[in-house]
């Protein structure tokens, strides 16, 4: 719009030549000359404006971020396109909640949407499995990426199936595979405008080995029995006709359930078979008041009452069948004016870092994405987003030393970035898991995680790591609170469930722990199943002698770590910068190099005491002796190295503390003596 800004100056020059008054936006210019000359000059002016506009069009459009209620859309397309993508995804989220009768939805990780304006950048980012599509979704432990090609109409529909599965993970208890697949197929037919929602069209064909619509399979007598369908695992179906039949029949069962308003009964059924381990026929009778054969016939009769015919050439090409009687139409739960959006400019280098981050996670694009991030990180401008994203890629590859360096640089560039705090916590947790050692910098890690949760209160993995840090710090009550929050946000995460069992065991809630480990033992994850079985085998000894499990970590990862680096700590180097800056003015004083060899730690139960601190004696540095009164008795608690003692409520342990309230977790070495596990100040 530079041409408009210069318009008054241009006309001022014209006025001197024409000598007659010309008024633009209330400003008069003196002009002279004939009408013909004025017309010719104005024509020249228009040509000038047109040339300026043509020159401006050669400049790549700026990247912008559209911030909606639950999503952020980053786009190099127009603001209108970015706003439309944000609104459609908000609509999809609201429709999901309506279909599952949910007033509140969880979103256990931040979701980032990248809306690209043309095929070029999209094709360089999309995994091979998404070639020819208009969008794809990349799930992740830290965040989810959705990448769309907005040069195509309704590009957001391409991710509807995966979107439904993602939100089932966050918002619906564990189910059998047929429900997840059927609901995702049902949801994938979604069509939206600003006022109305339509779902229920036949699912698109998902197997390249078949021709025609999946609905054609349901015109044959080859339906699976309800017991076989409900017991089937999607992964075991492979490809071809068996997989297509599983998808089509699962879709029709969910179609029937939603049309007949049987979702509450379906929840009852899952509670019986998943939690109470009731036999299928017994669960069907209690939940649906039908046998499995009666239920199967009811679904068949429902399908036969519909007439599936492709409604348009586009639908036929997509293998989609539509029947007006099968479609569910209802007003959109939200409208364009129901919430505000803000639009901000994004520096080009930040946008390229975000795109490279997404590319590094896409199957088949990882190496190129990491290369792009390294190029951006090597730029003299030192882009913080590139260093941060590169650190995550290194953490995922278990290249911990490289991750420490990248987080250190990112922290130097932006000490307040919550992502740096989160990744630093993940790094410490992963190192502890991989090396089967204690979490280093425990107190600062807990502070960082609380800051992350202030920034994003639904971050399930942040709650999980906080729970495990509290387990190690000796606080079973606060650990239980954190792990329950993680499970509430992401109820299908079996790792969180396993960790709940660990917290129960630490708190000596043996029956609750045993029930949890029995559930996890049947997991399809071999590592989790083995870890749960191991916990159950130790349960009798733990219960008898009161000795908690030695480590709250899972079994070792399958791949050996590329580095045995310690977590960032100590007073020097970039490692310290990562630890200190990311914790935002906290001070990790832990120094492993000066730590003396300590006696073997006590292995008894962790106890809790709350009282008043009398004094701290650090005369034999780094050993500290803490005296406190508890219910009229004086206790003496010792730590071999106060520099590495977890401290909550203060930046670090202080030898000058005195006459103040204090809470401690400790292991008893006598009636009024013990070894400190952690300290907490109010």
N, C-alpha and C positions, 0 to 999 in steps of 0.2 A: 504494500500500500504506500510505498515511498512516493509514487507518482502523485497521489492525492495530496500528500504533505507539501509538495513543491508547487502545487497548482496556483496559490495566490502570488507567488513570486513570478511565475511565468506570465500570469495575466497582468501583473504590474508592468512588466516590460512591454506587453502588448498595448496597454493603455497609453504609454508614452508615444507610441507610433500612431495610434488612432485618434487620440485627443478627445475622446468621448467617454462619458461615465459608464463604467461597467460595474455592476454590483454582484459580488459573490459572497454569500453568507453575511450580508449586511455591510460589506466593505466596498466602498465606491472607488473606482479607478477612472482617471480622466483619459478620454480617448478622442481621436480625430480620424478623419478619412471617410471613405465611402463604405457603404454596406457591403459591396463586393470584396473590398480589401479585408474588411472584418471577417467576412465569411471564409475567405481563403486562409486567413491566419488561424481562425478557429479550427478549420480542417487540418491545418498543420499541427495545431495543438493536440487534436485527437490522435493524429498519427504518432506524435511524441509519446502520448500516454499509452498507446497500444504497444509501442516498442518497449517502453519501460515495463509494462505488464508481461510481455513476452520474455524479457530478460529475467524478471523475477520468477517466472515459471520454470526456468532452467535450474533454479536453486532447489535442492532436495527439501521437501517439507520437513519442518521440525518435528522431533519426537515429543509427544505429550503424554501425560498420565491423567486418566479419568478416575477419580476416586468416588466410588459409589458406597452404598451402605456396608456391603460385605466383601466387595471385590475391588481390585485396582487393575485397570486396563492400561497397558502401555502400547502405544500405536504410532506408526509413522503415516497412517492414513489421516483422513479428515477428523475434526472434532465430532462431527455428526456420526461418523462410523464408530468412533470410540464410545460415544454415549449410547448408541444403539446396542453394541455388544454388552456393555455394562448392564443395561436395562434388561436385555433378554436373559442374561445369566441370573440376575436377581429374580426375574420371573420364574425361571426353571427351579431355582431354589425354593421359592414360595409354593410352586405347584407340587414339588416333592413333598413338602410338609403337609399340604392339603390332602394328597393321596394317602399318606400314612397317618393322618389324623394327629399330626405333631404341631403343637403351637410354638414350640421352641426347637431350633435346630442347632446342633454342635458343628463346629468347623475346626477340627483338631489341629490343623496346620494352616498357615497363611496360604492363600491361593493367588497366584500371579497369572494374569492373562496378557499374552502378547498378541496383538492384532496387526498382522502384516498386510500392506496395501497391494502386494502383487505376488506372482508366482516365484519370482527369483529367490528372495530371501527365505520364503517358505520352503521351497524345494531343497535348499541347502541345510535346512534345520530338521525337516521331517524325517523320522526313521523310515526304513524301507517298507515296513508294514503299513505306513500311512501314505505312501506315494499314491497320487491320484485323489486323495481325500481333500477335504477343505478344513480339517482341524484334527488335533490329537491332544491327548491328556497324558502327562507324565507324573505319576504319583511319586512321593518322596517322604522320607522320615522328617525332613526339616521343612519342606514346602512342596506345593503342587504347582506345576506349570500347565497352563492351557494355551496352546498356540493355534491361531486361526488365520486363514487366508480370507480376508474380508473383501477381496475382489470377486468372490463367489457369493451368490445369494444364500442367505440363511446358513452361513458357515458354522454357526454355533450348534446346529442340529447334528453335526458329525460327532460331537463329543457327548451327546445326550446319554448313550448307553453307559459309557464309562463314568459320566457324571453321577448317574443313578447308583452305580455300584460304590462309588466313592462315598456318597452320602449315606448309603446303607451301612457302611463300615463305621461311620461316626454316630449314627442315630438309631440303629435297630439292633436288638440283641442277636446273638449268633443263631443262624437258621440253617436249614438244609439247602443244598445247592439249587434245587429246583425253584425255590422262592426267589433267590437272588437273580438267577438267570431270567426267570419269568418276569419279574418286576422290571429289570433293566430293559428287556425287550419291549415290554408294554410302554415304558417311559420313553424309549427311543423314538416312538411314533409321534412325539409331541410337536404340535404346531401352535404358533402364537401370533397374535396381533396385540395391539395396545389394550384391547378390551376383552378378548375371548381366548380361551384355551381349548384345544382339541387333542384328545389322546384316544388310543384304542385301535388305530389302523393296524393291519397285519404287519408282522415284523419283516424287515428286509432280509433277503437271502444272505447268509453269513458263511456259507461253505462253497468254495469255488468248484468243488467236484459235483455240485448239483445244478440242475437247470430249473428255472421257474421259481415260484414262490414257496416259502416254507409252509404256507397254508395248504398247498396242494398235498403235502404229506398227511395232513389231517383228514383228507378225503378218502384215505385208504383205511383198511381195518387193522393196520399194523401198529396200533397204539400200545405203549407200554402199560402194564398194570400199575395201579397207584402204588402198591408196595415197592415195585421195581423202580418207578420214577422217583419216589421219595427217598429211596436208599442210594440212588445213583450219585456219583461224583462227576462233576463237569469235566475235570481233567482226564478222567478215565475214558471218556467218550471218544477222544481223539478227533478225527475229522470225518467227513463223509456223511452218509445217511444217518448213522446212529447219533452223531452230534447234532445234526439238523433236526432230527425227530425229538431229541431231548429239549432243544431250544424251543421248538414250535409247541410241543405239548406243555412245557413249563409255562410258556407265555399264555396258553389258553386257560390253564388252571388259575393263574393269577388274574386273568381277564374275568373269569367266572367269579372269583372271590371278591374282586372290587365291584363288579356289577351287582352282586347279590349282598353287598355290605357285610361280608363275612370276615373282615380283617380282625375284629376282636376275637372271634372263634379261632382264627388262625394263630393268633398270639397264644391263646390257651393251649392249642395243640403243641406248639413249639415248647412251651413251658413243661408240658408233660413228657415229651420225648427227649428234650435236650437236658433238662435239669433233673427230672424225677426218673428218667430212664424207663418210662412206661412203654409197654409193647404197643406197636402201631395200631392194632385194631382197638385196643382199649382206649388209646388217646383219641382215635377218630370218633369213637362212640361218645366219649365225654365231651369233646370239643364241637363236633358237627352233628351229633345225634344221628350218624350214619356209619355204616360199615365202609371199608375201603372200596369194595365193589360198587356199592350204591353211590358213593361219592364220584367214582370214575364214570359211571353211567350218567350222573347228573351233568358232569362236565361235557360229555359227548352230546347229550341232548341239547345243551346250551349252544354248543358249536353248530349243531345241525339246524338250529333255529335262525342262524345267521347265513347270509348269502354273500360270499366274498368274491367280489369282482374288481379288477383293476379299474380305477375311475378316470385315469388319464394316461397318455403316453409316457409321461415322466414317471408315474407310479409303476407302470409296467416295466420300464427299464430298470427301476430300482428293485423289482421283485416285491413291491408293496401292494397289498390288496386292501380295499376299503369297503366297508358296508355301513350305510348310514345308521342302521339300527344298532351297530356295535360301537359307534363312536360315543365317547363321553365328552360333552361340551358343557362348559361352565364359565362364568365370568372370571377374568384374571384376578387372582388374589391381590395383586398390586397394580397400580397404574403409573404412568410416567411422572405424575405430579405428586406421588406419595412420599418421595424422599428426594433430597437434594444431591447434586453431584458437583464436585469441584474439579477444575481442570488446571494443571500446572505444566510448565515447560520442563523437559528433561534434557540435560546435556547429552549430546550425541554419544560421547564416550561412555556415559553411564548406560545408555540404551544398548550400545554394542556389548557392554559387559553383561547386561541382563540376558541378551540374546545368546551370547556365548555360554553363559551358565546353563540356559535351557538346552543348548546344543550338546553340551558335555554330558547331559543326562539321557539323551535320546539314543536308543539302541543303534549301533552302527555309526554314530556321530561323535562318540566320546573323545577319540583322539583329536579330531579337528576342533572340537569345543575347547579342550584343554590347551591346545596350541594357540587358539584365539585368545584365551584368557592370559596365557603367558606373554603373548605379544602386547596385550594391553597393559599388563603389570610391568613390563619392561620399559614402557614409555616414560620419558622423563617427567611427564605430568603426574605419574604415580597414582593411577586410579584406584581408590579404596575398594570399590565394588568388585573390581577384577581380582584384587588380592584376597578379598573375603571369599569370593566364589571359588578361587583356585585352592584356598585352604580347605573348603568343603570337599572338593574333588580329591585332594590328597588324603583327607581323613577317610573317605570312602575306600581309597586304595590302600589304606593302612600305612601310608608314607608319613609317619607322624612328625619326623624331624622337619620335613618340608612344610608341613601344615603349621608347625610352630613358627617358622620364619614368616610365612605369609600372614598369619594372624598378628604377629608382632608388628609388621609393616602396616596392616590395616588399622590396628589400634593406635599407632602413632599418627595416622592420618585423620582418624575420627574416634576419639576416646569414648564418645557417648553412643555409638552405634549399638543397638540391642542385638543385632545379628552377630557382632563380634563377641559379645558376652555369651550368647547362646553357643556359638561354635567353639569357644574356649571351654565351656562346660562339657560339650560333647567330646572334645578332644581328651580332657582329663578322664572322663568316664570310659571312653574306648581304650585308652592306654591301660587303665586299671583292669578292665575286662580281659584284654589281650594278654597282659603280663601276670594276671592273677595276683595283683598287689593292691594295697590300699589306695584310695583316691587321694591324690596329692592336692594340696591347697584346698582342703575340704571346706573351710569356713568361707573363703572367697567364692568358691563355686556356689555355695548356697545363697550368698548375697547376689551373685550374678543371676541365678535362676529366679530369685524373687523379683529382680528388676525386669527380667524378660517377661514374667507373668504379669507384671504391672503394665507392660507394653502390649502383650497379647494374652489376655486372660484364659483363652481356650487352648493353649499350647499343651497338648497331651504329653508329649515327650519331655517337656520341661518339668511337668509334675512328676513323671516317672523317675527322672534323674534326681529330682529333689527328694523323693521318697527314699531312693537308695543311698543318697548322701546322708540323710537323717538316720537310716539304719546303721550306717558305719559310724555316725556320730553318737549313736546310742539313744536315740529318741523314738521308741516304738509308737508312742501315741501320735506324735506329729508325723511320723512316717506313714502311719495308717491313714491319716487325713489326706496326705498328698497322693498316695497310690489310689485311694478311692476316687479322688477327683480325676485322676488320669483315666480310670476305668469308666467313669461316668461320661467322659468326653469321647472316649473311643472304646465302646463296650466289647468289641470283637478282638481286641489286641491281646493275644494269649501270653505275650511276654509280660504285660502288665498284670495279668491274672496270676502268672507264676510268681511275680514279685509280691503280690498280695499274700500268697502262701508263705513267703519268706518273712514278711512283716508279722503275720499271725504267729509263726513259729517263734520269732524273737520275743513277742509278747506273751508266750506260753499259752496261746489259744490253740491247743493241740487239735481238737476236733475240727475247728474251722480250717486250720492249715491242712489237715489230712483231706478234707473234702475238696479243697482247692486243688491240691496236687493230684488227686484222683481224676479230676476233670482234665487237667493239663496233660496227664499221662496218655489220654486218648487223642492227643493232638496229632495232626498230620505232619507237623514239624518234628522231624526225628530228633533234633538237638534238644528241643524243649521237652519232648516226651521222655528222653533219657534223663534229663536233669530232674524232672518231676519224679521219675521212678527212683532216682538216687536219693532224693529228699525223703520219699516215703520209706525207703529202706533204713534211713538214719533216724526216722521219727521215734522209734522205741528207745534208742540210746539217748536222743535229745530230751525226750520226755522224762526219762528215768534220772538222768544226771543233771538236767538243767543247763546243758551246754548247747548254745545256739550253733547253727551252721557256721563254719569257719569263714566263708566268703559269700556275699549275696550275689555274686556274679553268675552268669550262665556258663555252660561248658565252653571250652576254648573255640575260637572261630576255626573254620575249616582251613582257611589259608593262613600260613604263618605271617606274622607282621614283617614288613620290610624294614622296620626300625624298632629298636627297643628303647626309644627316647623316653626320658622322664617328662612328666607334664611341665608346662612352663612355670618356673619358680626361680627364686633367687634374686639377688639385687642387681645383676648386670645382664647385658646382652639383650637382643631382641626378645628372647624368651621371657625375660622379666618385663619388658615393655608390653608384651601381650598379656601377661598376667595382671600387671598393675593397672595399665590403662583400661583394659576391658572391664575391670571391676570398678572403674570410675571412682578414684580416690580411696580405694581400699588398699591395704598393704599386705601382700603375701610375704611374710618374713621367713618362710620355710627355707632352709638351706641344708640340703642333704650332704654337702661336702664336709660340714663341720659337725654333723650329727654323731655323737659317740655311740659305741656299741652298747645297746641296752640289754638288760636281762630278758629272758624269755617272758613274753607277756602272759598275764593271767588269762585263763580260759573259762572262768566262771561266768554267771549271768551278769548282764549289765544292769546296774541299779541306778535309781534316781534319788536325788536329795535336793531340798530347797531350804535355804537358811540365810544367815548373815555372815559375810566374809570378815574374818578378824585380821589376817595378815597374809603376805606372800613373801617367802624367803627364796631369793635367787642367788645366794652367796656361792653356790657350787654350780654356777652357770655351765651348761644350759639346763641343769636340773632345777626344778622349782618345787617347793613344799608349800601347799596351801592349807591354811587353817580356817575353819568355819564352824559356826554353832548351828546345830540342827535339833530342834525340840529340847533345848537345854543341854545338849551334849556337845562336846568339842570333838570335831573330826579332823584328822590329818590326811590329806590326799596329795599324792606325789605324781609328778610327770618327769620322765627322763629327759624330755626336750620341750620346753615350753614354746619354742619357736615353731614347732610343728603341731602344736595342740589346736584342734578345731575350736574356734571362738565364735560365738553368735552374739550379736548385739554390740560388738566393738571391732575396730579394725584389726587388732592383734592383742595378744596376751600382754599384760603390763605387770611388772614387778612392784609397782607403786600402789596397786589397788589396796584399799583398806576400808573397813566400816561401811559396807554397802551390800544390798541384797544380791544374792547369787544363786544360780541353779547349776547342778553338775550331774553328769552321767559318769559312773565309775564302776570298777570291778573291785569287790571287797578283798582285802588281804588280812583283815582282822575285824573285830567288832566296831572299832572306830577309826579304821585306817583303810586305805585303798589306793588304787591307781586310777588317775583321771583318764576319761575317754573324751569328754568335751566339757566346755564351760559356756554358760549362757548368762548374759547380763540383761536386766530389764530395759 
